[in-house]
Amino acid sequence: MQRSPGLTPEQLQQVLEAERKENALLDAQEQAARQKAEAEKMAARKEKAKRKEATPVAAPAPVAVSPIPTTVPESVPPALSGPKEQQLNQLLQLYKADKISPYEYHQERAKILAE
């Protein structure tokens, strides 16, 4: 800090001391403001928790479960006939042996089932 030409060392000490006190006061005010803000946050959190606890939670509505039918619906096609089943088994064996591609397998399968 530069010295002012008209200040004595005692006056300079007084000025410095006054600046330190002012800085300390500002620091204390800032600290108090931070503490107040933190206390307000905590109060808001507690209030929110109280509201959450006080809010009744409705029980879920019961779900109606229909029984599993024990009869086979009429829309299910009957079991495959002997020759179709044999053709499909032969086709599956070719596919598993990697002698035909998946595309060929599905194309031929569709043809057999369409007959």
Stockholm file with secondary structure:
# STOCKHOLM 1.0

chainA/1-115         MQRSPGLTPEQLQQVLEAERKENALLDAQEQAARQKAEAEKMAARKEKAKRKEATPVAAPAPVAVSPIPTTVPESVPPALSGPKEQQLNQLLQLYKADKISPYEYHQERAKILAE
#=GR chainA/1-115 SS CCCCTTCCHHHHHHHHHHHHHHHHHHHHHHHHHHHHHHHHHHHHHHHHHHHHHHSCCCCCCCCCCCCCCCSCCTTSCCCCCHHHHHHHHHHHHHHHTTSSCHHHHHHHHHHHHHC
#=GC SS_cons         CCCCTTCCHHHHHHHHHHHHHHHHHHHHHHHHHHHHHHHHHHHHHHHHHHHHHHSCCCCCCCCCCCCCCCSCCTTSCCCCCHHHHHHHHHHHHHHHTTSSCHHHHHHHHHHHHHC
//
